[in-house]
Amino acid sequence: MCMILAQWRQVRPALIEEASGEVADIFDKCMRFREEQRFAAQEDVPVFERVLFGVSPIENAGPWIDVGGRRMLQFSTNDYLGMSVHPEVRAAAAEAAARHGISAPMGARPLTGTVELHLEFERRVADFKRTEAALTFTMGAGAMLGSIACLAGPRDLLIMDQLAHASLVAGAKIAGATIKFFRHNDPANLERVLSRSDPDKPKMIVVDGVYSMNGDIAPLREICDLRDRYGARLFVDDAHGNGVCGEGGRGAAELLGVEDRIDVHAGTFSKAFGTYGGFIAGPKEVVFYVRCLAPTILFTKAAPACVVAATMKSLELVRSAKDRRRKLWDNARYLQGLLRERGFDVGATQTPITPIRLGDRGAVHCADILRRSFGIWVSAVVYPAVRRGNGIIRVIPTALHERSDLEYLVTSLQAAHAEFQATHAAQPQAAAATGA
Ligand SMILES: Cc1ncc(COP(=O)(O)O)c(C=O)c1O
């Protein structure tokens, strides 16, 4: 009898398909994906594919890169201070890799993966962020997702800026917490959400310090006031602020004078530090709790010594990189001034992140023309990183760019934009381009 039942269960799906004419395969959406997600009109597809799925050279940071034998000026990486190409950072990585290989120590942090180097690294991160303790992760997204996933639970309320980074939102979903969003960088709307929430429910406000696509800074002073007034906790992901903002490079909170009013500081090493990995920093009990429970600590291999060694060197350099920070900001102001003068819309950026708003077609075509005709490598950013139709060219000037590089970028962009308008702008934006 059991045998018959088992055989029936095997054939049943096929019978159901035959009867209904439907194919119930979980991969169906993958087969349809390319067609359905078409973001461009037919005639634009080759350009979109070239720009959005183009292959970068391995050495893609530094102002000048070699793309298949062609020297190109690049403005696409988040290597704000040029640390990814800093000889001392590279030497630290190379020395550690020569001694220990690229994977040591093997194992996850709670098993065999924690070594004295990790603990020393975490003491230095805590010292940098002026907190009691810190915990490091193998990636920034893992720091955000893993921390939020265990700090909040189904009884809790997370109140997030509507543009909070996707890794924070993913963590909130895993946590099973109630999630409410407030209007981007709008403390009045945050207050509205807080005032309508159950006062007895444990709650945490979750924001970015600097928003990666707009370049604007969270109004942390007002957010801290609301945190105090409504008895909430505050988690700040300052992936783009650390190393960049404030005299000491301690981020948006330093710049706005509220470092000690933030409960959990979080960040990544993949931007101004030029390496990779992420961290949280805060009270020792909170850090210990996350160390014991974050899925992205427990269920993944520890960071290799060569990466930790390089990041420790970079951290040391970033802390004292006042000249590079000054040059970065001078470059950013100069570039954004030039762009505005020439009529480009760079939104309300307050940091070196420079989003040039051109719409999806404009951004992709101009990036393509810049690459092909002017030897400039910039990235076009379209949905899902920004809203559909709101494509940008996202330019990141760094401390290593010269003024002449910035001037060349702006004149080239003007020419590329004129060419785009002359040849493409008259065509209607494809219906399939948006779909939503
Ligand atoms: C605001 C923000 N948080 C977190 C991350 C994730 O950092 P990582 O690339 O180190 O995983 C990023 C990077 O895209 C980011 O921009």
The ligand as a Gaussian input file, in Angstrom:
#p B3LYP/6-31G(d) Opt

LIG

0 1
 C       25.017000      52.076000       2.420000
 C       25.671000      50.762000       2.173000
 N       25.615000      49.817000       3.117000
 C       26.192000      48.616000       2.942000
 C       26.848000      48.285000       1.778000
 C       27.447000      46.930000       1.589000
 O       28.828000      46.965000       1.700000
 P       29.766000      45.843000       1.062000
 O       29.904000      46.166000      -0.388000
 O       31.041000      45.988000       1.804000
 O       29.112000      44.527000       1.284000
 C       26.941000      49.248000       0.773000
 C       27.644000      48.945000      -0.495000
 O       27.070000      48.875000      -1.539000
 C       26.327000      50.509000       0.967000
 O       26.369000      51.440000       0.008000

